[in-house]
Amino acid sequence: MVTLAKIGLGVAGVTLEFVQDALHAGEIRLLKTDFTIPARSVEMCTLVDVAPTAAAGAFMEMVKAEAEKEISNPEETGK
């Protein structure tokens, strides 16, 4: 979607964090709206009888830490 927006073929609704470089480079621009997009949630599921791999466990801890950081410091995350 971002690639299409870069070449002038429309608007892309994407997560701001994923397009910071393109914004700073002037490849795309932020469209200001008069509405806010509601917050979304992410759920993680694991198998009951199977321990997550080391990589999956590390990923879950990283997501959890980021979520806790956003809850405790929302002004730093821009949310």
mmCIF file of the N, C-alpha and C atoms, coordinates in Angstrom:
data_MODEL
# 
_entry.id   MODEL 
# 
loop_
_atom_site.group_PDB 
_atom_site.id 
_atom_site.type_symbol 
_atom_site.label_atom_id 
_atom_site.label_alt_id 
_atom_site.label_comp_id 
_atom_site.label_asym_id 
_atom_site.label_entity_id 
_atom_site.label_seq_id 
_atom_site.pdbx_PDB_ins_code 
_atom_site.Cartn_x 
_atom_site.Cartn_y 
_atom_site.Cartn_z 
_atom_site.occupancy 
_atom_site.B_iso_or_equiv 
_atom_site.pdbx_formal_charge 
_atom_site.auth_seq_id 
_atom_site.auth_comp_id 
_atom_site.auth_asym_id 
_atom_site.auth_atom_id 
_atom_site.pdbx_PDB_model_num 
ATOM 1   N N  . MET A 1 1  ? 0.816   -1.188  0.000  1.00 0.00 ? 1  MET A N  1 
ATOM 2   C CA . MET A 1 1  ? 0.000   0.000   0.000  1.00 0.00 ? 1  MET A CA 1 
ATOM 3   C C  . MET A 1 1  ? 0.864   1.258   0.000  1.00 0.00 ? 1  MET A C  1 
ATOM 4   N N  . VAL A 1 2  ? 1.942   1.241   0.775  1.00 0.00 ? 2  VAL A N  1 
ATOM 5   C CA . VAL A 1 2  ? 2.810   2.413   0.835  1.00 0.00 ? 2  VAL A CA 1 
ATOM 6   C C  . VAL A 1 2  ? 3.457   2.659   -0.520 1.00 0.00 ? 2  VAL A C  1 
ATOM 7   N N  . THR A 1 3  ? 3.851   1.603   -1.193 1.00 0.00 ? 3  THR A N  1 
ATOM 8   C CA . THR A 1 3  ? 4.460   1.749   -2.517 1.00 0.00 ? 3  THR A CA 1 
ATOM 9   C C  . THR A 1 3  ? 3.498   2.439   -3.477 1.00 0.00 ? 3  THR A C  1 
ATOM 10  N N  . LEU A 1 4  ? 2.237   2.072   -3.442 1.00 0.00 ? 4  LEU A N  1 
ATOM 11  C CA . LEU A 1 4  ? 1.247   2.713   -4.310 1.00 0.00 ? 4  LEU A CA 1 
ATOM 12  C C  . LEU A 1 4  ? 1.063   4.185   -3.941 1.00 0.00 ? 4  LEU A C  1 
ATOM 13  N N  . ALA A 1 5  ? 1.057   4.491   -2.655 1.00 0.00 ? 5  ALA A N  1 
ATOM 14  C CA . ALA A 1 5  ? 0.941   5.889   -2.235 1.00 0.00 ? 5  ALA A CA 1 
ATOM 15  C C  . ALA A 1 5  ? 2.165   6.688   -2.683 1.00 0.00 ? 5  ALA A C  1 
ATOM 16  N N  . LYS A 1 6  ? 3.351   6.074   -2.615 1.00 0.00 ? 6  LYS A N  1 
ATOM 17  C CA . LYS A 1 6  ? 4.580   6.759   -3.030 1.00 0.00 ? 6  LYS A CA 1 
ATOM 18  C C  . LYS A 1 6  ? 4.531   7.181   -4.494 1.00 0.00 ? 6  LYS A C  1 
ATOM 19  N N  . ILE A 1 7  ? 3.890   6.379   -5.345 1.00 0.00 ? 7  ILE A N  1 
ATOM 20  C CA . ILE A 1 7  ? 3.849   6.719   -6.771 1.00 0.00 ? 7  ILE A CA 1 
ATOM 21  C C  . ILE A 1 7  ? 2.559   7.440   -7.154 1.00 0.00 ? 7  ILE A C  1 
ATOM 22  N N  . GLY A 1 8  ? 1.822   7.885   -6.137 1.00 0.00 ? 8  GLY A N  1 
ATOM 23  C CA . GLY A 1 8  ? 0.660   8.720   -6.395 1.00 0.00 ? 8  GLY A CA 1 
ATOM 24  C C  . GLY A 1 8  ? -0.623  7.999   -6.735 1.00 0.00 ? 8  GLY A C  1 
ATOM 25  N N  . LEU A 1 9  ? -0.722  6.736   -6.369 1.00 0.00 ? 9  LEU A N  1 
ATOM 26  C CA . LEU A 1 9  ? -1.926  5.980   -6.704 1.00 0.00 ? 9  LEU A CA 1 
ATOM 27  C C  . LEU A 1 9  ? -2.866  5.793   -5.511 1.00 0.00 ? 9  LEU A C  1 
ATOM 28  N N  . GLY A 1 10 ? -2.945  6.777   -4.658 1.00 0.00 ? 10 GLY A N  1 
ATOM 29  C CA . GLY A 1 10 ? -3.921  6.690   -3.577 1.00 0.00 ? 10 GLY A CA 1 
ATOM 30  C C  . GLY A 1 10 ? -3.358  6.947   -2.206 1.00 0.00 ? 10 GLY A C  1 
ATOM 31  N N  . VAL A 1 11 ? -4.137  6.530   -1.230 1.00 0.00 ? 11 VAL A N  1 
ATOM 32  C CA . VAL A 1 11 ? -3.831  6.743   0.179  1.00 0.00 ? 11 VAL A CA 1 
ATOM 33  C C  . VAL A 1 11 ? -3.614  5.385   0.827  1.00 0.00 ? 11 VAL A C  1 
ATOM 34  N N  . ALA A 1 12 ? -2.685  5.321   1.770  1.00 0.00 ? 12 ALA A N  1 
ATOM 35  C CA . ALA A 1 12 ? -2.421  4.068   2.480  1.00 0.00 ? 12 ALA A CA 1 
ATOM 36  C C  . ALA A 1 12 ? -2.699  4.256   3.963  1.00 0.00 ? 12 ALA A C  1 
ATOM 37  N N  . GLY A 1 13 ? -3.469  3.366   4.525  1.00 0.00 ? 13 GLY A N  1 
ATOM 38  C CA . GLY A 1 13 ? -3.707  3.378   5.964  1.00 0.00 ? 13 GLY A CA 1 
ATOM 39  C C  . GLY A 1 13 ? -2.757  2.398   6.624  1.00 0.00 ? 13 GLY A C  1 
ATOM 40  N N  . VAL A 1 14 ? -1.669  2.908   7.171  1.00 0.00 ? 14 VAL A N  1 
ATOM 41  C CA . VAL A 1 14 ? -0.635  2.047   7.739  1.00 0.00 ? 14 VAL A CA 1 
ATOM 42  C C  . VAL A 1 14 ? -0.236  2.541   9.122  1.00 0.00 ? 14 VAL A C  1 
ATOM 43  N N  . THR A 1 15 ? 0.463   1.705   9.853  1.00 0.00 ? 15 THR A N  1 
ATOM 44  C CA . THR A 1 15 ? 0.959   2.064   11.174 1.00 0.00 ? 15 THR A CA 1 
ATOM 45  C C  . THR A 1 15 ? 2.084   3.077   11.031 1.00 0.00 ? 15 THR A C  1 
ATOM 46  N N  . LEU A 1 16 ? 1.970   4.176   11.755 1.00 0.00 ? 16 LEU A N  1 
ATOM 47  C CA . LEU A 1 16 ? 2.920   5.282   11.643 1.00 0.00 ? 16 LEU A CA 1 
ATOM 48  C C  . LEU A 1 16 ? 4.364   4.839   11.862 1.00 0.00 ? 16 LEU A C  1 
ATOM 49  N N  . GLU A 1 17 ? 4.581   3.967   12.830 1.00 0.00 ? 17 GLU A N  1 
ATOM 50  C CA . GLU A 1 17 ? 5.944   3.529   13.134 1.00 0.00 ? 17 GLU A CA 1 
ATOM 51  C C  . GLU A 1 17 ? 6.624   2.849   11.949 1.00 0.00 ? 17 GLU A C  1 
ATOM 52  N N  . PHE A 1 18 ? 5.849   2.250   11.067 1.00 0.00 ? 18 PHE A N  1 
ATOM 53  C CA . PHE A 1 18 ? 6.423   1.513   9.947  1.00 0.00 ? 18 PHE A CA 1 
ATOM 54  C C  . PHE A 1 18 ? 6.813   2.402   8.768  1.00 0.00 ? 18 PHE A C  1 
ATOM 55  N N  . VAL A 1 19 ? 6.402   3.656   8.772  1.00 0.00 ? 19 VAL A N  1 
ATOM 56  C CA . VAL A 1 19 ? 6.691   4.533   7.635  1.00 0.00 ? 19 VAL A CA 1 
ATOM 57  C C  . VAL A 1 19 ? 7.480   5.775   8.032  1.00 0.00 ? 19 VAL A C  1 
ATOM 58  N N  . GLN A 1 20 ? 8.090   5.772   9.210  1.00 0.00 ? 20 GLN A N  1 
ATOM 59  C CA . GLN A 1 20 ? 8.847   6.933   9.670  1.00 0.00 ? 20 GLN A CA 1 
ATOM 60  C C  . GLN A 1 20 ? 9.942   7.337   8.685  1.00 0.00 ? 20 GLN A C  1 
ATOM 61  N N  . ASP A 1 21 ? 10.698  6.376   8.179  1.00 0.00 ? 21 ASP A N  1 
ATOM 62  C CA . ASP A 1 21 ? 11.788  6.701   7.245  1.00 0.00 ? 21 ASP A CA 1 
ATOM 63  C C  . ASP A 1 21 ? 11.249  7.359   5.980  1.00 0.00 ? 21 ASP A C  1 
ATOM 64  N N  . ALA A 1 22 ? 10.175  6.815   5.430  1.00 0.00 ? 22 ALA A N  1 
ATOM 65  C CA . ALA A 1 22 ? 9.585   7.381   4.213  1.00 0.00 ? 22 ALA A CA 1 
ATOM 66  C C  . ALA A 1 22 ? 9.032   8.778   4.475  1.00 0.00 ? 22 ALA A C  1 
ATOM 67  N N  . LEU A 1 23 ? 8.464   9.002   5.650  1.00 0.00 ? 23 LEU A N  1 
ATOM 68  C CA . LEU A 1 23 ? 7.968   10.340  6.003  1.00 0.00 ? 23 LEU A CA 1 
ATOM 69  C C  . LEU A 1 23 ? 9.116   11.333  6.094  1.00 0.00 ? 23 LEU A C  1 
ATOM 70  N N  . HIS A 1 24 ? 10.178  10.954  6.813  1.00 0.00 ? 24 HIS A N  1 
ATOM 71  C CA . HIS A 1 24 ? 11.323  11.852  6.978  1.00 0.00 ? 24 HIS A CA 1 
ATOM 72  C C  . HIS A 1 24 ? 12.031  12.127  5.654  1.00 0.00 ? 24 HIS A C  1 
ATOM 73  N N  . ALA A 1 25 ? 12.003  11.162  4.744  1.00 0.00 ? 25 ALA A N  1 
ATOM 74  C CA . ALA A 1 25 ? 12.642  11.336  3.435  1.00 0.00 ? 25 ALA A CA 1 
ATOM 75  C C  . ALA A 1 25 ? 11.767  12.133  2.475  1.00 0.00 ? 25 ALA A C  1 
ATOM 76  N N  . GLY A 1 26 ? 10.527  12.422  2.879  1.00 0.00 ? 26 GLY A N  1 
ATOM 77  C CA . GLY A 1 26 ? 9.630   13.169  2.010  1.00 0.00 ? 26 GLY A CA 1 
ATOM 78  C C  . GLY A 1 26 ? 9.015   12.330  0.903  1.00 0.00 ? 26 GLY A C  1 
ATOM 79  N N  . GLU A 1 27 ? 9.133   11.016  1.009  1.00 0.00 ? 27 GLU A N  1 
ATOM 80  C CA . GLU A 1 27 ? 8.572   10.133  -0.014 1.00 0.00 ? 27 GLU A CA 1 
ATOM 81  C C  . GLU A 1 27 ? 7.052   10.056  0.087  1.00 0.00 ? 27 GLU A C  1 
ATOM 82  N N  . ILE A 1 28 ? 6.539   10.214  1.292  1.00 0.00 ? 28 ILE A N  1 
ATOM 83  C CA . ILE A 1 28 ? 5.098   10.243  1.541  1.00 0.00 ? 28 ILE A CA 1 
ATOM 84  C C  . ILE A 1 28 ? 4.822   11.358  2.538  1.00 0.00 ? 28 ILE A C  1 
ATOM 85  N N  . ARG A 1 29 ? 3.571   11.701  2.700  1.00 0.00 ? 29 ARG A N  1 
ATOM 86  C CA . ARG A 1 29 ? 3.226   12.699  3.708  1.00 0.00 ? 29 ARG A CA 1 
ATOM 87  C C  . ARG A 1 29 ? 2.047   12.213  4.528  1.00 0.00 ? 29 ARG A C  1 
ATOM 88  N N  . LEU A 1 30 ? 1.979   12.734  5.726  1.00 0.00 ? 30 LEU A N  1 
ATOM 89  C CA . LEU A 1 30 ? 0.935   12.348  6.662  1.00 0.00 ? 30 LEU A CA 1 
ATOM 90  C C  . LEU A 1 30 ? -0.338  13.105  6.336  1.00 0.00 ? 30 LEU A C  1 
ATOM 91  N N  . LEU A 1 31 ? -1.414  12.393  6.198  1.00 0.00 ? 31 LEU A N  1 
ATOM 92  C CA . LEU A 1 31 ? -2.708  12.990  5.905  1.00 0.00 ? 31 LEU A CA 1 
ATOM 93  C C  . LEU A 1 31 ? -3.415  13.277  7.222  1.00 0.00 ? 31 LEU A C  1 
ATOM 94  N N  . LYS A 1 32 ? -3.686  14.534  7.488  1.00 0.00 ? 32 LYS A N  1 
ATOM 95  C CA . LYS A 1 32 ? -4.388  14.922  8.713  1.00 0.00 ? 32 LYS A CA 1 
ATOM 96  C C  . LYS A 1 32 ? -5.877  14.689  8.519  1.00 0.00 ? 32 LYS A C  1 
ATOM 97  N N  . THR A 1 33 ? -6.509  14.117  9.526  1.00 0.00 ? 33 THR A N  1 
ATOM 98  C CA . THR A 1 33 ? -7.947  13.861  9.469  1.00 0.00 ? 33 THR A CA 1 
ATOM 99  C C  . THR A 1 33 ? -8.637  14.528  10.649 1.00 0.00 ? 33 THR A C  1 
ATOM 100 N N  . ASP A 1 34 ? -9.941  14.649  10.574 1.00 0.00 ? 34 ASP A N  1 
ATOM 101 C CA . ASP A 1 34 ? -10.691 15.245  11.680 1.00 0.00 ? 34 ASP A CA 1 
ATOM 102 C C  . ASP A 1 34 ? -11.305 14.171  12.578 1.00 0.00 ? 34 ASP A C  1 
ATOM 103 N N  . PHE A 1 35 ? -10.810 12.950  12.477 1.00 0.00 ? 35 PHE A N  1 
ATOM 104 C CA . PHE A 1 35 ? -11.292 11.861  13.322 1.00 0.00 ? 35 PHE A CA 1 
ATOM 105 C C  . PHE A 1 35 ? -10.096 11.076  13.838 1.00 0.00 ? 35 PHE A C  1 
ATOM 106 N N  . THR A 1 36 ? -10.307 10.327  14.882 1.00 0.00 ? 36 THR A N  1 
ATOM 107 C CA . THR A 1 36 ? -9.243  9.478   15.404 1.00 0.00 ? 36 THR A CA 1 
ATOM 108 C C  . THR A 1 36 ? -9.594  8.018   15.142 1.00 0.00 ? 36 THR A C  1 
ATOM 109 N N  . ILE A 1 37 ? -8.567  7.249   14.941 1.00 0.00 ? 37 ILE A N  1 
ATOM 110 C CA . ILE A 1 37 ? -8.750  5.822   14.721 1.00 0.00 ? 37 ILE A CA 1 
ATOM 111 C C  . ILE A 1 37 ? -8.730  5.142   16.090 1.00 0.00 ? 37 ILE A C  1 
ATOM 112 N N  . PRO A 1 38 ? -9.721  4.326   16.388 1.00 0.00 ? 38 PRO A N  1 
ATOM 113 C CA . PRO A 1 38 ? -9.750  3.684   17.704 1.00 0.00 ? 38 PRO A CA 1 
ATOM 114 C C  . PRO A 1 38 ? -8.554  2.759   17.920 1.00 0.00 ? 38 PRO A C  1 
ATOM 115 N N  . ALA A 1 39 ? -8.164  2.639   19.175 1.00 0.00 ? 39 ALA A N  1 
ATOM 116 C CA . ALA A 1 39 ? -7.059  1.747   19.524 1.00 0.00 ? 39 ALA A CA 1 
ATOM 117 C C  . ALA A 1 39 ? -7.426  0.309   19.179 1.00 0.00 ? 39 ALA A C  1 
ATOM 118 N N  . ARG A 1 40 ? -6.406  -0.457  18.823 1.00 0.00 ? 40 ARG A N  1 
ATOM 119 C CA . ARG A 1 40 ? -6.611  -1.872  18.519 1.00 0.00 ? 40 ARG A CA 1 
ATOM 120 C C  . ARG A 1 40 ? -5.881  -2.712  19.552 1.00 0.00 ? 40 ARG A C  1 
ATOM 121 N N  . SER A 1 41 ? -6.267  -3.936  19.663 1.00 0.00 ? 41 SER A N  1 
ATOM 122 C CA . SER A 1 41 ? -5.582  -4.834  20.590 1.00 0.00 ? 41 SER A CA 1 
ATOM 123 C C  . SER A 1 41 ? -4.991  -6.006  19.817 1.00 0.00 ? 41 SER A C  1 
ATOM 124 N N  . VAL A 1 42 ? -3.998  -6.599  20.424 1.00 0.00 ? 42 VAL A N  1 
ATOM 125 C CA . VAL A 1 42 ? -3.351  -7.773  19.848 1.00 0.00 ? 42 VAL A CA 1 
ATOM 126 C C  . VAL A 1 42 ? -3.453  -8.888  20.877 1.00 0.00 ? 42 VAL A C  1 
ATOM 127 N N  . GLU A 1 43 ? -3.883  -10.026 20.445 1.00 0.00 ? 43 GLU A N  1 
ATOM 128 C CA . GLU A 1 43 ? -3.996  -11.184 21.332 1.00 0.00 ? 43 GLU A CA 1 
ATOM 129 C C  . GLU A 1 43 ? -2.955  -12.221 20.935 1.00 0.00 ? 43 GLU A C  1 
ATOM 130 N N  . MET A 1 44 ? -2.388  -12.893 21.924 1.00 0.00 ? 44 MET A N  1 
ATOM 131 C CA . MET A 1 44 ? -1.439  -13.972 21.665 1.00 0.00 ? 44 MET A CA 1 
ATOM 132 C C  . MET A 1 44 ? -2.004  -15.260 22.238 1.00 0.00 ? 44 MET A C  1 
ATOM 133 N N  . CYS A 1 45 ? -1.920  -16.314 21.480 1.00 0.00 ? 45 CYS A N  1 
ATOM 134 C CA . CYS A 1 45 ? -2.413  -17.620 21.918 1.00 0.00 ? 45 CYS A CA 1 
ATOM 135 C C  . CYS A 1 45 ? -1.277  -18.628 21.837 1.00 0.00 ? 45 CYS A C  1 
ATOM 136 N N  . THR A 1 46 ? -1.257  -19.537 22.778 1.00 0.00 ? 46 THR A N  1 
ATOM 137 C CA . THR A 1 46 ? -0.281  -20.626 22.746 1.00 0.00 ? 46 THR A CA 1 
ATOM 138 C C  . THR A 1 46 ? -1.015  -21.938 22.993 1.00 0.00 ? 46 THR A C  1 
ATOM 139 N N  . LEU A 1 47 ? -0.382  -23.013 22.641 1.00 0.00 ? 47 LEU A N  1 
ATOM 140 C CA . LEU A 1 47 ? -0.947  -24.333 22.905 1.00 0.00 ? 47 LEU A CA 1 
ATOM 141 C C  . LEU A 1 47 ? -0.821  -24.640 24.396 1.00 0.00 ? 47 LEU A C  1 
ATOM 142 N N  . VAL A 1 48 ? -1.832  -25.245 24.958 1.00 0.00 ? 48 VAL A N  1 
ATOM 143 C CA . VAL A 1 48 ? -1.859  -25.516 26.395 1.00 0.00 ? 48 VAL A CA 1 
ATOM 144 C C  . VAL A 1 48 ? -0.736  -26.465 26.812 1.00 0.00 ? 48 VAL A C  1 
ATOM 145 N N  . ASP A 1 49 ? -0.524  -27.517 26.067 1.00 0.00 ? 49 ASP A N  1 
ATOM 146 C CA . ASP A 1 49 ? 0.426   -28.558 26.463 1.00 0.00 ? 49 ASP A CA 1 
ATOM 147 C C  . ASP A 1 49 ? 1.795   -28.441 25.793 1.00 0.00 ? 49 ASP A C  1 
ATOM 148 N N  . VAL A 1 50 ? 2.047   -27.340 25.106 1.00 0.00 ? 50 VAL A N  1 
ATOM 149 C CA . VAL A 1 50 ? 3.316   -27.174 24.396 1.00 0.00 ? 50 VAL A CA 1 
ATOM 150 C C  . VAL A 1 50 ? 3.952   -25.856 24.825 1.00 0.00 ? 50 VAL A C  1 
ATOM 151 N N  . ALA A 1 51 ? 5.168   -25.937 25.339 1.00 0.00 ? 51 ALA A N  1 
ATOM 152 C CA . ALA A 1 51 ? 5.878   -24.723 25.740 1.00 0.00 ? 51 ALA A CA 1 
ATOM 153 C C  . ALA A 1 51 ? 6.305   -23.954 24.495 1.00 0.00 ? 51 ALA A C  1 
ATOM 154 N N  . PRO A 1 52 ? 6.219   -22.614 24.539 1.00 0.00 ? 52 PRO A N  1 
ATOM 155 C CA . PRO A 1 52 ? 6.674   -21.833 23.383 1.00 0.00 ? 52 PRO A CA 1 
ATOM 156 C C  . PRO A 1 52 ? 8.184   -21.992 23.182 1.00 0.00 ? 52 PRO A C  1 
ATOM 157 N N  . THR A 1 53 ? 8.617   -21.856 21.953 1.00 0.00 ? 53 THR A N  1 
ATOM 158 C CA . THR A 1 53 ? 10.053  -21.895 21.675 1.00 0.00 ? 53 THR A CA 1 
ATOM 159 C C  . THR A 1 53 ? 10.718  -20.692 22.324 1.00 0.00 ? 53 THR A C  1 
ATOM 160 N N  . ALA A 1 54 ? 12.028  -20.709 22.399 1.00 0.00 ? 54 ALA A N  1 
ATOM 161 C CA . ALA A 1 54 ? 12.763  -19.580 22.969 1.00 0.00 ? 54 ALA A CA 1 
ATOM 162 C C  . ALA A 1 54 ? 12.461  -18.302 22.187 1.00 0.00 ? 54 ALA A C  1 
ATOM 163 N N  . ALA A 1 55 ? 12.403  -18.414 20.865 1.00 0.00 ? 55 ALA A N  1 
ATOM 164 C CA . ALA A 1 55 ? 12.115  -17.239 20.036 1.00 0.00 ? 55 ALA A CA 1 
ATOM 165 C C  . ALA A 1 55 ? 10.705  -16.719 20.293 1.00 0.00 ? 55 ALA A C  1 
ATOM 166 N N  . ALA A 1 56 ? 9.731   -17.625 20.386 1.00 0.00 ? 56 ALA A N  1 
ATOM 167 C CA . ALA A 1 56 ? 8.351   -17.206 20.646 1.00 0.00 ? 56 ALA A CA 1 
ATOM 168 C C  . ALA A 1 56 ? 8.235   -16.574 22.026 1.00 0.00 ? 56 ALA A C  1 
ATOM 169 N N  . GLY A 1 57 ? 8.905   -17.156 23.006 1.00 0.00 ? 57 GLY A N  1 
ATOM 170 C CA . GLY A 1 57 ? 8.889   -16.591 24.355 1.00 0.00 ? 57 GLY A CA 1 
ATOM 171 C C  . GLY A 1 57 ? 9.502   -15.202 24.387 1.00 0.00 ? 57 GLY A C  1 
ATOM 172 N N  . ALA A 1 58 ? 10.622  -15.023 23.687 1.00 0.00 ? 58 ALA A N  1 
ATOM 173 C CA . ALA A 1 58 ? 11.268  -13.712 23.630 1.00 0.00 ? 58 ALA A CA 1 
ATOM 174 C C  . ALA A 1 58 ? 10.367  -12.697 22.937 1.00 0.00 ? 58 ALA A C  1 
ATOM 175 N N  . PHE A 1 59 ? 9.703   -13.114 21.872 1.00 0.00 ? 59 PHE A N  1 
ATOM 176 C CA . PHE A 1 59 ? 8.789   -12.223 21.162 1.00 0.00 ? 59 PHE A CA 1 
ATOM 177 C C  . PHE A 1 59 ? 7.641   -11.798 22.066 1.00 0.00 ? 59 PHE A C  1 
ATOM 178 N N  . MET A 1 60 ? 7.058   -12.758 22.790 1.00 0.00 ? 60 MET A N  1 
ATOM 179 C CA . MET A 1 60 ? 5.947   -12.429 23.685 1.00 0.00 ? 60 MET A CA 1 
ATOM 180 C C  . MET A 1 60 ? 6.393   -11.461 24.780 1.00 0.00 ? 60 MET A C  1 
ATOM 181 N N  . GLU A 1 61 ? 7.593   -11.655 25.310 1.00 0.00 ? 61 GLU A N  1 
ATOM 182 C CA . GLU A 1 61 ? 8.113   -10.742 26.334 1.00 0.00 ? 61 GLU A CA 1 
ATOM 183 C C  . GLU A 1 61 ? 8.341   -9.345  25.760 1.00 0.00 ? 61 GLU A C  1 
ATOM 184 N N  . MET A 1 62 ? 8.838   -9.277  24.521 1.00 0.00 ? 62 MET A N  1 
ATOM 185 C CA . MET A 1 62 ? 9.071   -7.984  23.885 1.00 0.00 ? 62 MET A CA 1 
ATOM 186 C C  . MET A 1 62 ? 7.754   -7.239  23.682 1.00 0.00 ? 62 MET A C  1 
ATOM 187 N N  . VAL A 1 63 ? 6.740   -7.930  23.191 1.00 0.00 ? 63 VAL A N  1 
ATOM 188 C CA . VAL A 1 63 ? 5.433   -7.308  22.971 1.00 0.00 ? 63 VAL A CA 1 
ATOM 189 C C  . VAL A 1 63 ? 4.846   -6.843  24.296 1.00 0.00 ? 63 VAL A C  1 
ATOM 190 N N  . LYS A 1 64 ? 4.959   -7.679  25.314 1.00 0.00 ? 64 LYS A N  1 
ATOM 191 C CA . LYS A 1 64 ? 4.438   -7.334  26.639 1.00 0.00 ? 64 LYS A CA 1 
ATOM 192 C C  . LYS A 1 64 ? 5.146   -6.102  27.200 1.00 0.00 ? 64 LYS A C  1 
ATOM 193 N N  . ALA A 1 65 ? 6.468   -6.034  27.069 1.00 0.00 ? 65 ALA A N  1 
ATOM 194 C CA . ALA A 1 65 ? 7.230   -4.889  27.570 1.00 0.00 ? 65 ALA A CA 1 
ATOM 195 C C  . ALA A 1 65 ? 6.838   -3.607  26.838 1.00 0.00 ? 65 ALA A C  1 
ATOM 196 N N  . GLU A 1 66 ? 6.667   -3.688  25.519 1.00 0.00 ? 66 GLU A N  1 
ATOM 197 C CA . GLU A 1 66 ? 6.258   -2.510  24.750 1.00 0.00 ? 66 GLU A CA 1 
ATOM 198 C C  . GLU A 1 66 ? 4.870   -2.043  25.157 1.00 0.00 ? 66 GLU A C  1 
ATOM 199 N N  . ALA A 1 67 ? 3.958   -2.973  25.379 1.00 0.00 ? 67 ALA A N  1 
ATOM 200 C CA . ALA A 1 67 ? 2.599   -2.619  25.793 1.00 0.00 ? 67 ALA A CA 1 
ATOM 201 C C  . ALA A 1 67 ? 2.618   -1.951  27.156 1.00 0.00 ? 67 ALA A C  1 
ATOM 202 N N  . GLU A 1 68 ? 3.408   -2.476  28.078 1.00 0.00 ? 68 GLU A N  1 
ATOM 203 C CA . GLU A 1 68 ? 3.509   -1.877  29.409 1.00 0.00 ? 68 GLU A CA 1 
ATOM 204 C C  . GLU A 1 68 ? 4.123   -0.484  29.331 1.00 0.00 ? 68 GLU A C  1 
ATOM 205 N N  . LYS A 1 69 ? 5.094   -0.305  28.433 1.00 0.00 ? 69 LYS A N  1 
ATOM 206 C CA . LYS A 1 69 ? 5.724   1.005   28.262 1.00 0.00 ? 69 LYS A CA 1 
ATOM 207 C C  . LYS A 1 69 ? 4.706   2.017   27.740 1.00 0.00 ? 69 LYS A C  1 
ATOM 208 N N  . GLU A 1 70 ? 3.878   1.616   26.794 1.00 0.00 ? 70 GLU A N  1 
ATOM 209 C CA . GLU A 1 70 ? 2.858   2.512   26.246 1.00 0.00 ? 70 GLU A CA 1 
ATOM 210 C C  . GLU A 1 70 ? 1.821   2.880   27.295 1.00 0.00 ? 70 GLU A C  1 
ATOM 211 N N  . ILE A 1 71 ? 1.470   1.925   28.141 1.00 0.00 ? 71 ILE A N  1 
ATOM 212 C CA . ILE A 1 71 ? 0.477   2.195   29.183 1.00 0.00 ? 71 ILE A CA 1 
ATOM 213 C C  . ILE A 1 71 ? 1.033   3.172   30.210 1.00 0.00 ? 71 ILE A C  1 
ATOM 214 N N  . SER A 1 72 ? 2.304   3.002   30.589 1.00 0.00 ? 72 SER A N  1 
ATOM 215 C CA . SER A 1 72 ? 2.874   3.856   31.626 1.00 0.00 ? 72 SER A CA 1 
ATOM 216 C C  . SER A 1 72 ? 3.366   5.199   31.097 1.00 0.00 ? 72 SER A C  1 
ATOM 217 N N  . ASN A 1 73 ? 3.707   5.303   29.807 1.00 0.00 ? 73 ASN A N  1 
ATOM 218 C CA . ASN A 1 73 ? 4.221   6.546   29.220 1.00 0.00 ? 73 ASN A CA 1 
ATOM 219 C C  . ASN A 1 73 ? 3.573   6.824   27.873 1.00 0.00 ? 73 ASN A C  1 
ATOM 220 N N  . PRO A 1 74 ? 2.267   7.053   27.803 1.00 0.00 ? 74 PRO A N  1 
ATOM 221 C CA . PRO A 1 74 ? 1.614   7.225   26.497 1.00 0.00 ? 74 PRO A CA 1 
ATOM 222 C C  . PRO A 1 74 ? 2.120   8.428   25.718 1.00 0.00 ? 74 PRO A C  1 
ATOM 223 N N  . GLU A 1 75 ? 2.591   9.477   26.391 1.00 0.00 ? 75 GLU A N  1 
ATOM 224 C CA . GLU A 1 75 ? 3.072   10.658  25.666 1.00 0.00 ? 75 GLU A CA 1 
ATOM 225 C C  . GLU A 1 75 ? 4.367   10.378  24.924 1.00 0.00 ? 75 GLU A C  1 
ATOM 226 N N  . GLU A 1 76 ? 5.174   9.429   25.389 1.00 0.00 ? 76 GLU A N  1 
ATOM 227 C CA . GLU A 1 76 ? 6.427   9.097   24.718 1.00 0.00 ? 76 GLU A CA 1 
ATOM 228 C C  . GLU A 1 76 ? 6.207   8.270   23.463 1.00 0.00 ? 76 GLU A C  1 
ATOM 229 N N  . THR A 1 77 ? 5.117   7.548   23.393 1.00 0.00 ? 77 THR A N  1 
ATOM 230 C CA . THR A 1 77 ? 4.852   6.694   22.233 1.00 0.00 ? 77 THR A CA 1 
ATOM 231 C C  . THR A 1 77 ? 3.983   7.383   21.199 1.00 0.00 ? 77 THR A C  1 
ATOM 232 N N  . GLY A 1 78 ? 3.499   8.583   21.517 1.00 0.00 ? 78 GLY A N  1 
ATOM 233 C CA . GLY A 1 78 ? 2.670   9.319   20.575 1.00 0.00 ? 78 GLY A CA 1 
ATOM 234 C C  . GLY A 1 78 ? 1.260   8.808   20.485 1.00 0.00 ? 78 GLY A C  1 
ATOM 235 N N  . LYS A 1 79 ? 0.803   8.091   21.491 1.00 0.00 ? 79 LYS A N  1 
ATOM 236 C CA . LYS A 1 79 ? -0.545  7.518   21.452 1.00 0.00 ? 79 LYS A CA 1 
ATOM 237 C C  . LYS A 1 79 ? -1.405  8.113   22.532 1.00 0.00 ? 79 LYS A C  1 
# 
